[in-house]
Amino acid sequence: MTLPNIKIKGYVPGSIGRIAELHALYYHDAWQFGQYFEAKVATEVSQFLARFKADQDGFWTACRDNRVQGSIAIDSMNVASEGAHLRWYIVSPEFHGHGIGRLLLNQAIQFCRELNYSRIYLWTFEGLESARCLYEQNGFRMVLQQEGAQWGKNVNEQKYVLKL
């Protein structure tokens, strides 16, 4: 696997819109998610970056020619009670299979280890097999499964946790 001229960066201009776009396109095509989902992603990424604290939160983009092709974030808002929240993990479909997702996930986990966070959690849903495999290969375990609609559509939600 070779990374096709991808550089891991933090925030770059256009990150919020591009992350919302990547999520909207992928989840619309694969799961028929609509405007509610896109608006939710854009709003929550915007709120996160507005309160971002570099010594507690993590935000990485995978860029090719300064265009965001993937992202991942660590939100420390509830780190004391629930753990570090892994969010907005996505890679553009044209770059799947090149190890970019693995690189981003490793970056986020390493960041949490360096800050001595005791655990990382994330919400996903049943059917995202490639992501699930990456999570499990890195030690995440499913701790909860329930029907829910936080994405604007009923899905079988899953919560994964990695104890550090």
C-alpha positions as CSV (number, residue, x, y, z in Angstrom):
1,M,0.0,0.0,0.0
2,T,1.3,3.4,-0.9
3,L,-0.1,6.7,0.1
4,P,-0.9,8.6,-3.2
5,N,0.8,12.0,-2.4
6,I,-1.3,12.3,0.8
7,K,-0.1,14.5,3.7
8,I,-1.5,14.4,7.2
9,K,-2.3,17.9,8.4
10,G,-4.5,19.6,10.9
11,Y,-7.0,22.2,9.9
12,V,-6.8,23.5,6.4
13,P,-9.1,26.2,4.9
14,G,-12.3,24.5,3.7
15,S,-12.0,21.5,6.1
16,I,-15.5,22.0,7.6
17,G,-17.2,22.0,4.3
18,R,-15.2,19.3,2.8
19,I,-15.7,16.9,5.8
20,A,-19.4,17.6,5.6
21,E,-19.3,16.9,1.8
22,L,-17.4,13.7,2.2
23,H,-19.8,12.4,4.8
24,A,-22.9,13.5,2.9
25,L,-21.8,12.0,-0.4
26,Y,-20.6,8.7,1.0
27,Y,-23.6,8.1,3.4
28,H,-26.1,9.3,0.9
29,D,-24.8,6.8,-1.8
30,A,-24.4,3.9,0.6
31,W,-27.2,4.5,3.2
32,Q,-29.5,7.1,1.7
33,F,-28.8,9.6,4.5
34,G,-30.1,13.1,3.6
35,Q,-29.8,16.7,4.4
36,Y,-30.4,16.2,8.1
37,F,-27.2,14.2,8.3
38,E,-25.1,16.6,6.3
39,A,-26.3,19.6,8.3
40,K,-25.6,17.6,11.6
41,V,-22.0,16.9,10.5
42,A,-21.4,20.4,9.3
43,T,-22.8,21.9,12.5
44,E,-21.0,19.6,14.9
45,V,-17.6,19.9,13.1
46,S,-18.0,23.7,13.2
47,Q,-18.9,23.7,16.9
48,F,-16.0,21.4,17.7
49,L,-13.4,23.5,15.8
50,A,-14.8,26.7,17.4
51,R,-14.0,25.3,20.8
52,F,-10.9,23.3,19.8
53,K,-8.1,23.1,22.3
54,A,-4.9,21.8,20.8
55,D,-3.6,20.5,24.1
56,Q,-6.7,18.3,24.6
57,D,-8.4,17.8,21.2
58,G,-7.1,16.3,18.1
59,F,-8.0,17.1,14.5
60,W,-6.3,15.6,11.4
61,T,-7.0,15.8,7.7
62,A,-5.5,13.7,5.0
63,C,-4.8,16.1,2.1
64,R,-3.8,15.8,-1.5
65,D,-2.8,19.1,-3.0
66,N,-4.3,20.8,0.0
67,R,-7.7,19.2,-0.7
68,V,-9.1,17.2,2.2
69,Q,-9.6,13.6,1.3
70,G,-10.0,12.2,4.8
71,S,-10.4,13.2,8.4
72,I,-10.5,12.1,12.0
73,A,-10.9,13.9,15.3
74,I,-10.6,13.4,19.0
75,D,-13.1,15.4,21.0
76,S,-12.1,15.7,24.7
77,M,-15.3,17.4,25.8
78,N,-16.4,14.4,28.0
79,V,-13.0,12.8,28.5
80,A,-13.3,12.6,32.3
81,S,-16.7,10.8,32.3
82,E,-16.8,8.8,29.0
83,G,-13.4,9.0,27.4
84,A,-12.0,10.7,24.3
85,H,-14.6,10.7,21.5
86,L,-13.4,9.6,18.1
87,R,-15.4,11.5,15.5
88,W,-15.6,12.4,11.8
89,Y,-13.5,9.5,10.6
90,I,-13.8,9.2,6.8
91,V,-11.7,8.7,3.7
92,S,-12.8,9.7,0.2
93,P,-13.8,6.5,-1.7
94,E,-11.3,7.2,-4.4
95,F,-8.5,6.7,-1.8
96,H,-9.9,3.6,-0.1
97,G,-7.4,0.7,0.2
98,H,-4.3,2.9,0.4
99,G,-3.8,2.8,4.1
100,I,-5.0,6.4,4.7
101,G,-7.7,5.3,7.2
102,R,-5.3,3.2,9.1
103,L,-2.8,6.1,9.3
104,L,-5.5,8.5,10.5
105,L,-6.7,6.1,13.1
106,N,-3.2,5.4,14.4
107,Q,-2.6,9.1,14.7
108,A,-5.7,9.6,16.8
109,I,-4.9,6.6,19.1
110,Q,-1.3,7.8,19.5
111,F,-2.5,11.3,20.4
112,C,-4.8,9.8,23.1
113,R,-1.9,7.7,24.5
114,E,0.4,10.7,24.7
115,L,-2.3,12.6,26.7
116,N,-2.8,9.6,29.0
117,Y,-6.5,9.3,28.1
118,S,-7.8,6.1,29.7
119,R,-10.2,5.2,26.8
120,I,-11.5,6.2,23.4
121,Y,-15.1,5.7,22.3
122,L,-17.0,6.1,19.1
123,W,-20.4,5.6,17.7
124,T,-21.0,3.9,14.4
125,F,-23.6,1.6,13.0
126,E,-24.0,-2.0,11.7
127,G,-22.8,-2.5,8.2
128,L,-19.7,-0.4,8.0
129,E,-17.5,-3.5,7.8
130,S,-14.2,-1.9,6.7
131,A,-14.2,0.6,9.6
132,R,-15.3,-2.1,12.0
133,C,-12.4,-4.3,11.0
134,L,-10.0,-1.4,11.6
135,Y,-11.5,-0.6,14.9
136,E,-11.3,-4.3,16.1
137,Q,-7.7,-4.7,14.7
138,N,-6.7,-1.7,17.0
139,G,-8.4,-3.2,20.1
140,F,-11.8,-1.5,20.0
141,R,-14.6,-3.6,21.3
142,M,-18.3,-3.2,20.8
143,V,-19.9,-2.4,24.2
144,L,-23.5,-1.4,23.1
145,Q,-25.8,-2.1,20.3
146,Q,-29.2,-0.5,19.9
147,E,-31.6,0.9,17.3
148,G,-31.4,4.6,17.0
149,A,-31.8,7.6,14.7
150,Q,-29.0,10.0,15.6
151,W,-28.0,10.0,11.9
152,G,-31.4,11.0,10.8
153,K,-32.4,7.5,9.8
154,N,-33.1,4.3,11.9
155,V,-30.0,2.2,12.0
156,N,-28.5,-0.4,14.4
157,E,-26.2,1.9,16.3
158,Q,-23.0,0.5,17.9
159,K,-20.7,2.0,20.5
160,Y,-17.1,0.9,20.5
161,V,-14.5,1.4,23.2
162,L,-10.7,1.1,23.3
163,K,-9.2,1.0,26.8
164,L,-5.7,2.4,26.8
